Amino acid sequence: MYGICPECNASFWGWCPPCNSKHFQNDFDKWTSGNNAIDKLIQDAQLNTFDVLDVIEWIPYDRFKDIKEIAKGGFGIIYKATWIDGPIWRWNVKNLQWNRDGQDDVALKKFNNNFANLNEGFINEIEIHLKTRSKFASIRIYGITQDPETNEYIMALEYMKDGNLRDHLKNNFNNIDWKLKLGYLKELTSKFKNIHKLDIIHHDFHPGNILSYDFKYSLSFDFLSSNLTGYSLYISDFGLSKLIGQNIKNPEKRQIFGVLPYIAPEVLSGEEYTKAADVYSFGIVAYEIITGFAPYHDIPHDIDLARQICNGLRPKIPFHIPKLITRLIMRCWDAQVTHRPTFEELNDKFYYYFRDYSRNKCKNNNEITIQIKHAEKFAKNNKNKEKVGFGNLIRNILTNSTIPTPINYKTHPEAIYTSRLLDYSSLPKPKNDKNFEKEIDELTKSISTLSIVTIPILWELTLGQRHYTVGEVKKKALCIRTYISCMDTQARTLLIQNGFDLSSSPSQATFDYPSFTNKFVINDLVNFIFEYSSKINPQQIVGSDQNSNDKNESRILFRGKRGDNFIFLQTHEKLV
């Protein structure tokens, strides 16, 4: 909330850093954690806090009640508790003390002895947690406390009532539609894009470390689509995370720690953990979000599985999954590290998939929507067959078994999905399965024959303005993905209603400039261009750019009624 600080009369957004830093500093002699390094961490954070949501403090253990264990992880135990006072809200000028939110639920993370006693590792997690929180990528951290009986230090964190993504998928997969799936993928890639921009590598990314207060809650507004987008997913457990180039003096630093199915093969074979390893982990997480199955759920998670992963074993993606998504996932888990996409690229892709599907799922006028419709139709038909199939009935009676689904599949007793120390050695150098490149090529060809990226660019020649480069246009989010075969009578009618004159020959077609702002018909306009561009010599329209450096590009110009020239850069999408 914008206003004026009642103490110094400076303008502020609900939090005055200079004044509040003084209030924190005045209280430094009134508390201690008993550890100089932890005291300094809290004090430095308080002196440099610019937002109330970033405040951390030392919290006496007796200010928590109703403490009960709710989960165990690789680094320790998670408890749910009630914080009697609640977090700081603002400074009370009249009473000269902090106003607080009052009683609130929190999560207490107690570390195992083999980690908590390493002050540098404990402090590292909190510092990285604070950095990622500033980018809204992780849950809020309220502060640090200490168990008086064991002297173990404990992190007090925001409580996420819906728990982690693994449990949510297992219990609710049938209620997770494609919009939610795409929303999750878009949100996770956005969070990790911001984490990697901070040069932070997570090291232990899996669905158990993805938390939410409400997995169905949408919290951001997309002004382009006028829709709420983005889901309240947060990354947790930064116990192994580090800044690039950071060297934590930790006896476990060269050991492998994590959940085996999500660890990149190069890490298993002893290579350095990089951003690309986080991308690999995301690829496995994406597979789980799309299919509902935990990776390798039916086999032991042992050195034999680790060896197979290094030799190219990957989860099997069902053939009916949209090819656009299948290819992205497969690129993430490519054994050749340099071939994996970045989170920035992944976020761009999933943003457009989510946007196009959210806008047009009832119209079937873009590629991702059509592919998803096919996937839904297949899943529905397959489900009906499972219900009425006589063969399935007889088989189930004879074998006393059922067809595995995301809801009822059984996990092998030696399939372990919590982080642990993996003492593997002498694993082979990572390589792809012998059919991997062939599958990627086939996916690329199938997509290339169906998709073209068209970038609409306004270029007023009379003013001598240059056209945007491809890179600039992509950054401006002007790319429109379209599906060539979608141009139907309804779409043509829509174009006519919005200013496109289809009565004359294609080479003389005009488009009224004001209606170009009607984003609702842009995809249909693009389809029109595709339908006729193959029949028209671009120079017969207005002209084409002969200076293109890319032989696969052609620029098609259409003249508007006001004399403006609309340039369409037509190019087959570069999928690698």
C-alpha positions in Angstrom: 0.0 0.0 0.0 1.5 3.3 -1.1 1.6 6.0 1.6 3.7 8.3 3.8 5.8 6.9 6.7 4.4 8.4 10.0 7.9 8.5 11.4 10.1 10.1 8.7 7.3 11.4 6.3 9.0 9.7 3.4 6.8 8.0 0.7 6.8 4.2 0.9 4.9 1.1 -0.1 3.7 0.0 3.3 7.2 -0.6 4.6 9.8 2.0 5.4 13.3 0.3 5.3 15.3 3.1 7.1 12.9 3.4 10.0 12.2 -0.3 10.4 15.9 -1.2 10.2 16.5 1.1 13.2 13.7 -0.7 15.2 15.2 -4.1 14.5 18.7 -2.8 15.4 17.4 -1.5 18.7 16.3 -5.0 19.6 19.5 -6.8 18.7 20.6 -7.0 22.4 17.3 -8.5 23.5 17.7 -11.8 21.8 20.3 -14.4 20.7 20.2 -17.8 19.0 23.3 -18.8 20.9 25.2 -19.0 17.6 27.1 -16.0 16.3 26.8 -16.9 12.6 23.0 -17.4 12.9 22.7 -14.1 14.8 24.6 -12.3 12.1 22.4 -13.9 9.4 19.2 -12.7 11.0 20.5 -9.2 11.8 21.9 -8.7 8.3 18.6 -9.8 6.8 16.6 -7.4 9.1 18.8 -4.5 8.3 18.4 -5.1 4.5 14.7 -5.9 4.4 12.7 -3.9 1.8 9.4 -5.8 2.2 7.4 -7.1 5.1 7.2 -10.5 3.4 11.0 -10.8 3.6 11.3 -10.2 7.3 12.9 -13.0 9.3 13.4 -13.1 13.1 14.6 -15.3 16.0 11.5 -16.9 17.4 11.5 -18.4 20.9 10.5 -22.1 20.8 7.8 -21.5 23.5 5.9 -19.2 21.0 4.8 -22.4 19.1 2.1 -24.8 20.2 0.3 -27.8 18.9 3.4 -29.2 17.3 2.9 -32.4 15.4 5.0 -34.3 12.8 3.5 -34.3 9.3 6.4 -35.5 7.0 9.9 -36.8 6.8 12.4 -35.8 4.2 15.9 -36.4 3.2 17.3 -33.7 5.5 15.0 -34.0 8.4 11.4 -33.9 9.8 8.6 -31.4 9.0 6.2 -30.4 11.7 3.0 -28.4 11.6 2.6 -25.9 14.5 0.7 -22.8 15.6 2.7 -19.7 15.9 1.0 -17.8 18.8 2.1 -14.3 17.8 2.2 -14.6 14.1 4.5 -12.7 11.7 5.4 -9.0 11.9 3.0 -6.7 10.0 4.2 -3.1 10.7 5.6 -0.9 13.4 3.1 0.6 15.9 4.2 4.2 16.3 1.9 4.8 19.3 2.8 1.6 21.3 6.5 1.5 20.1 6.3 -2.2 19.2 5.6 -4.4 16.2 2.0 -5.2 15.2 1.6 -8.8 14.3 -0.9 -10.9 12.3 -1.8 -13.0 15.3 -2.0 -16.8 15.6 -1.1 -18.6 12.4 -0.2 -22.1 11.2 3.5 -22.6 10.2 5.7 -25.5 9.2 8.8 -26.2 11.3 11.7 -27.9 9.5 14.0 -29.7 11.9 17.3 -30.9 10.3 19.0 -34.2 10.8 22.1 -34.0 13.0 24.5 -34.8 10.2 23.3 -31.6 8.4 22.2 -29.2 11.1 25.5 -29.3 12.9 27.1 -28.0 9.8 26.5 -24.3 10.4 27.7 -23.3 6.9 25.2 -25.7 5.2 22.3 -24.6 7.4 23.0 -20.9 6.9 23.5 -21.5 3.1 20.0 -22.9 2.8 18.5 -20.0 4.6 20.4 -17.4 2.5 19.4 -19.1 -0.7 15.8 -19.4 0.5 15.8 -15.6 1.1 17.2 -14.9 -2.4 14.7 -17.1 -4.1 11.8 -15.7 -2.0 12.6 -12.3 -3.4 11.7 -13.7 -6.8 8.5 -15.4 -5.4 10.0 -18.8 -6.3 10.0 -20.2 -2.8 7.7 -20.2 0.2 8.0 -17.5 2.9 10.5 -18.1 5.7 9.5 -16.5 9.0 12.6 -17.2 11.0 14.7 -19.6 13.0 14.1 -21.2 16.4 15.8 -23.9 18.5 14.5 -27.1 20.2 15.5 -26.6 23.9 15.7 -30.3 24.4 17.9 -31.3 21.5 19.5 -27.9 20.7 18.7 -28.5 17.1 18.1 -25.4 15.0 14.7 -25.2 13.2 13.4 -23.2 10.2 9.9 -21.7 10.6 8.2 -21.6 7.2 4.9 -20.7 5.6 2.5 -23.6 5.9 1.3 -25.1 2.6 -2.1 -26.8 3.4 -2.3 -28.6 0.1 1.0 -30.3 0.7 3.4 -31.4 -2.1 2.8 -32.1 -5.8 3.6 -35.8 -5.6 0.8 -36.5 -3.1 -1.5 -34.2 -5.0 -1.0 -36.1 -8.3 -1.4 -39.4 -6.6 -4.7 -38.5 -4.9 -6.3 -36.1 -7.4 -4.9 -36.9 -10.9 -8.4 -37.6 -12.4 -9.4 -34.1 -11.4 -6.4 -32.4 -13.0 -7.3 -31.2 -16.5 -5.0 -30.0 -19.3 -5.3 -26.4 -18.4 -4.1 -27.2 -14.9 -1.3 -29.3 -16.2 -0.1 -26.6 -18.6 -0.5 -24.1 -15.8 1.7 -26.1 -13.5 4.4 -26.5 -16.2 4.3 -22.8 -17.1 4.5 -21.8 -13.4 7.4 -24.2 -12.6 9.5 -23.1 -15.6 8.8 -19.5 -14.6 10.0 -20.1 -11.0 13.1 -21.9 -12.2 13.9 -19.3 -14.8 14.1 -16.8 -12.0 16.1 -19.1 -9.8 18.6 -19.7 -12.5 18.8 -16.0 -13.2 20.2 -15.7 -9.7 22.8 -18.3 -10.6 21.3 -20.7 -8.1 21.2 -24.4 -8.8 18.6 -26.4 -6.8 20.3 -29.9 -6.9 17.3 -31.8 -5.5 14.3 -31.0 -7.6 11.4 -33.5 -7.5 7.6 -33.3 -6.9 8.1 -33.7 -3.1 9.8 -30.3 -3.1 6.9 -28.6 -5.0 4.4 -27.2 -2.5 1.2 -25.3 -2.7 -1.4 -23.7 -0.4 -4.0 -24.5 -3.0 -3.2 -26.4 -6.2 -6.3 -25.0 -8.0 -5.7 -21.4 -7.0 -4.7 -18.9 -9.8 -2.9 -15.9 -8.7 -1.6 -13.7 -11.5 -3.4 -11.7 -14.3 -2.5 -11.9 -17.9 -3.3 -8.6 -19.5 -2.9 -10.1 -23.0 -5.5 -12.7 -22.5 -7.5 -11.0 -19.8 -7.3 -14.3 -17.9 -6.0 -15.3 -14.5 -2.9 -17.4 -15.0 -0.2 -18.9 -12.8 -0.7 -21.2 -10.0 0.5 -21.0 -6.4 3.4 -23.5 -6.8 6.5 -22.9 -4.8 9.9 -24.6 -4.7 11.2 -25.8 -1.3 14.1 -27.7 0.2 17.2 -25.8 -0.8 19.4 -27.9 1.4 21.7 -28.9 -1.5 21.3 -25.7 -3.4 24.2 -23.4 -4.1 25.3 -20.4 -6.0 27.3 -21.1 -9.1 31.0 -21.0 -8.1 30.2 -21.4 -4.5 32.2 -24.0 -2.6 30.6 -25.0 0.7 33.0 -26.9 3.0 30.8 -29.9 3.4 32.1 -33.5 3.6 29.1 -34.5 1.4 29.8 -32.1 -1.4 31.1 -34.7 -3.8 28.6 -37.3 -2.8 25.3 -37.9 -4.6 22.3 -36.9 -2.6 18.7 -36.9 -3.9 15.9 -39.0 -5.4 17.4 -41.3 -8.0 14.8 -41.0 -10.9 15.2 -37.2 -10.9 19.0 -37.1 -10.9 20.7 -36.3 -14.2 22.9 -39.1 -15.6 26.0 -36.9 -15.8 25.6 -36.3 -12.0 25.2 -40.0 -11.3 28.5 -40.6 -13.2 30.4 -38.1 -11.2 30.2 -34.9 -13.2 29.6 -31.4 -11.9 26.0 -30.4 -11.1 24.9 -27.6 -13.5 21.8 -25.8 -14.5 21.2 -28.4 -17.2 20.9 -31.0 -14.4 17.9 -29.0 -13.0 16.4 -29.0 -16.5 16.7 -32.8 -16.6 15.0 -33.1 -13.2 12.2 -30.8 -14.6 11.8 -33.2 -17.6 11.1 -36.1 -15.2 8.7 -33.9 -13.1 6.9 -32.8 -16.3 6.5 -36.5 -17.3 4.9 -37.1 -13.9 2.5 -34.1 -14.2 1.4 -35.2 -17.7 1.0 -38.9 -17.1 0.3 -39.1 -13.4 2.8 -41.9 -12.9 5.9 -41.6 -10.7 9.0 -42.5 -12.8 10.2 -46.1 -12.5 7.5 -46.8 -9.9 7.5 -50.6 -10.5 11.2 -51.4 -10.2 13.8 -51.0 -7.4 15.7 -47.7 -7.2 19.2 -49.2 -7.0 22.6 -49.1 -8.7 21.2 -51.2 -11.6 18.6 -48.5 -12.3 21.3 -45.8 -12.0 23.4 -47.8 -14.6 20.4 -48.1 -16.9 19.7 -44.3 -16.7 23.3 -43.6 -17.6 22.9 -46.0 -20.6 19.8 -44.1 -21.8 16.8 -45.5 -20.0 14.0 -43.0 -19.6 10.3 -43.2 -18.6 8.0 -44.2 -21.5 5.7 -41.3 -22.6 2.3 -42.6 -23.9 2.0 -42.2 -27.6 -1.2 -40.1 -27.3 0.4 -37.3 -25.3 0.6 -34.1 -27.4 3.7 -34.3 -29.6 4.7 -30.7 -28.8 4.9 -31.6 -25.1 6.5 -35.0 -25.6 9.4 -33.5 -27.6 10.0 -30.8 -25.0 10.2 -33.4 -22.2 12.5 -35.6 -24.2 14.8 -32.7 -25.0 15.0 -32.0 -21.2 16.4 -35.5 -20.5 18.8 -35.7 -23.4 22.1 -37.3 -22.2 23.9 -34.6 -24.2 23.8 -31.7 -21.7 24.3 -29.0 -24.3 21.2 -30.2 -26.2 18.8 -29.5 -23.3 16.7 -26.3 -23.4 17.0 -23.6 -20.8 14.2 -22.7 -18.4 13.8 -19.4 -20.3 13.1 -21.4 -23.5 10.8 -23.8 -21.7 8.9 -21.0 -20.0 8.3 -19.3 -23.4 7.0 -22.5 -24.9 4.7 -23.4 -22.0 3.4 -19.8 -21.7 2.2 -19.9 -25.3 0.8 -23.4 -24.9 -1.1 -22.4 -21.8 -2.3 -19.2 -23.3 -3.4 -20.7 -26.6 -5.2 -23.6 -25.0 -6.9 -21.4 -22.4 -8.2 -19.0 -25.0 -9.2 -21.3 -27.7 -9.9 -24.8 -26.3 -13.5 -24.5 -27.5 -12.6 -23.4 -31.0 -9.8 -25.9 -31.9 -7.9 -23.3 -33.9 -4.3 -23.8 -32.7 -2.0 -26.8 -32.7 -1.7 -27.4 -28.9 -5.4 -27.4 -28.5 -6.0 -29.9 -31.3 -3.3 -32.2 -30.0 -4.8 -32.0 -26.5 -8.3 -32.8 -27.8 -6.9 -35.9 -29.5 -5.3 -36.9 -26.2 -8.5 -36.4 -24.3 -10.5 -38.4 -26.8 -8.0 -41.3 -26.7 -8.1 -41.2 -22.9 -11.9 -41.2 -22.8 -12.2 -44.1 -25.3 -9.5 -46.1 -23.5 -11.3 -45.5 -20.2 -14.6 -46.8 -21.6 -12.9 -49.9 -23.0 -11.4 -50.6 -19.6 -14.9 -50.3 -18.1 -16.7 -52.6 -20.5 -14.0 -54.8 -22.1 -14.8 -58.5 -21.7 -11.2 -59.4 -22.2 -10.1 -57.1 -19.4 -12.8 -58.5 -17.2 -11.6 -62.1 -17.8 -7.9 -61.2 -17.4 -8.6 -59.4 -14.1 -10.5 -62.4 -12.7 -7.7 -64.8 -13.8 -4.8 -62.7 -12.6 -6.5 -60.9 -9.7 -5.1 -57.7 -11.1 -6.3 -54.4 -12.6 -4.8 -52.1 -15.3 -2.5 -49.6 -13.5 -3.8 -46.0 -13.5 -2.4 -42.8 -12.0 -4.8 -43.4 -9.1 -4.3 -47.1 -8.4 -0.8 -48.0 -9.5 1.4 -49.9 -7.0 4.9 -48.7 -6.0 7.6 -51.2 -5.7 8.8 -51.5 -2.1 12.3 -50.6 -3.1 11.2 -47.6 -5.2 12.3 -44.7 -2.9 11.0 -41.1 -3.5 12.7 -39.3 -0.6 16.1 -37.8 -0.8 19.0 -40.0 0.3 22.7 -40.5 0.0 23.5 -42.6 -3.1 26.8 -44.4 -2.8 27.3 -45.4 -6.4 30.6 -45.6 -8.3 32.0 -46.7 -11.6 28.9 -45.8 -13.5 29.2 -45.6 -17.3 29.5 -42.3 -19.2 26.0 -41.0 -20.0 24.6 -41.8 -23.5 21.2 -41.7 -25.1 19.2 -44.8 -26.0 20.0 -46.0 -29.5 16.5 -45.0 -30.7 16.5 -41.6 -28.9 17.7 -39.4 -31.9 15.4 -41.2 -34.3 12.4 -40.5 -32.0 13.4 -36.9 -31.7 13.8 -36.6 -35.5 10.4 -38.2 -36.1 8.7 -35.9 -33.5 10.4 -32.9 -35.2 9.2 -33.9 -38.6 5.7 -34.5 -37.4 5.6 -31.1 -35.8 7.3 -29.3 -38.7 4.7 -30.5 -41.2 1.9 -29.2 -39.0 3.3 -26.0 -37.5 4.6 -22.7 -38.8 5.4 -19.7 -36.7 4.1 -16.5 -38.1 5.3 -13.2 -36.6 3.1 -10.2 -37.5 5.1 -7.0 -37.6 3.8 -3.5 -38.2 6.2 -1.6 -40.5 5.2 1.8 -41.7 7.4 2.2 -44.8 6.4 5.9 -45.3 8.2 6.7 -42.0 11.2 4.7 -42.9 11.1 2.6 -39.7 13.0 -0.6 -39.7 11.3 -3.9 -39.1 12.0 -5.9 -36.0 14.5 -8.7 -36.0 13.2 -12.2 -35.2 14.9 -12.1 -31.8 13.3 -8.8 -30.9 9.9 -10.0 -32.0 10.1 -13.1 -29.9 11.1 -11.1 -26.9 8.1 -8.9 -27.4 5.9 -12.0 -27.3 4.4 -11.4 -30.7 4.8 -15.0 -31.9 1.5 -16.7 -32.8 1.5 -20.5 -33.2 -1.2 -21.7 -35.6 -2.4 -24.8 -37.2 -2.7 -24.7 -41.0 -5.7 -26.9 -41.4 -8.0 -24.9 -39.1 -9.2 -22.3 -41.6 -13.0 -22.9 -41.8 -16.1 -21.0 -42.9 -16.7 -19.7 -39.4 -13.2 -18.3 -39.3 -13.6 -16.7 -42.7 -16.8 -15.1 -41.6 -15.1 -13.8 -38.5 -12.4 -12.2 -40.6 -14.9 -10.5 -42.8 -16.7 -9.1 -39.8 -13.4 -7.7 -38.5 -12.3 -5.8 -41.6 -10.7 -8.4 -43.8 -12.0 -8.0 -47.4 -12.2 -11.4 -48.9 -14.4 -10.4 -51.8 -11.5 -9.5 -54.1 -8.7 -11.7 -55.3 -6.2 -12.9 -52.7 -3.5 -10.6 -54.0 -5.7 -7.6 -53.4 -7.0 -8.6 -49.9 -7.0 -5.8 -47.4 -7.2 -5.6 -43.7 -8.4 -2.5 -41.8 -5.8 -1.3 -39.4 -8.0 -0.7 -36.3 -9.3 -4.2 -36.2 -5.7 -5.5 -36.0 -5.9 -4.7 -32.4 -8.7 -7.2 -32.0 -6.5 -10.1 -30.7 -9.5 -12.4 -30.9 -9.1 -12.8 -34.7 -5.3 -12.7 -35.1 -5.0 -16.5 -35.2 -7.7 -16.6 -37.9 -5.9 -13.9 -39.8 -2.7 -15.9 -39.7 -4.5 -19.0 -41.0 -5.8 -16.9 -43.9 -2.3 -15.9 -44.8 -1.1 -19.5 -44.7 -3.9 -20.7 -46.9 -3.2 -18.2 -49.6 0.5 -17.5 -49.3 1.4 -20.8 -51.1 -0.7 -19.6 -54.1 0.6 -16.1 -54.3 3.9 -14.7 -55.4 4.7 -12.3 -52.4 6.0 -9.6 -54.8 2.6 -9.5 -56.5 1.2 -8.4 -53.2 3.5 -5.6 -52.2 7.0 -7.1 -52.0 9.2 -9.4 -50.2 12.5 -8.8 -48.3 15.4 -10.0 -50.4 17.9 -9.3 -47.7 16.9 -12.1 -45.4 19.9 -14.1 -44.1 17.7 -17.2 -43.7 16.9 -19.1 -46.9 13.8 -20.6 -45.2 12.3 -17.2 -44.5 10.0 -15.1 -46.7 8.4 -11.9 -45.8 4.9 -11.4 -47.1 3.5 -7.9 -47.2 -0.2 -6.9 -47.2 -1.3 -3.3 -47.5 -3.9 -1.9 -45.2 -6.6 0.5 -46.2 -4.7 3.4 -44.6 -1.5 2.6 -46.5 0.2 0.8 -43.7 2.1 -2.3 -44.6 1.7 -5.5 -42.6 4.7 -7.7 -42.8 4.4 -11.4 -42.0 7.6 -13.2 -41.4 6.8 -16.8 -42.5 9.3 -19.4 -41.3 9.3 -23.0 -40.3 9.9 -23.1 -36.6 13.5 -24.0 -35.6 12.8 -26.8 -33.1 16.4 -27.4 -32.1 
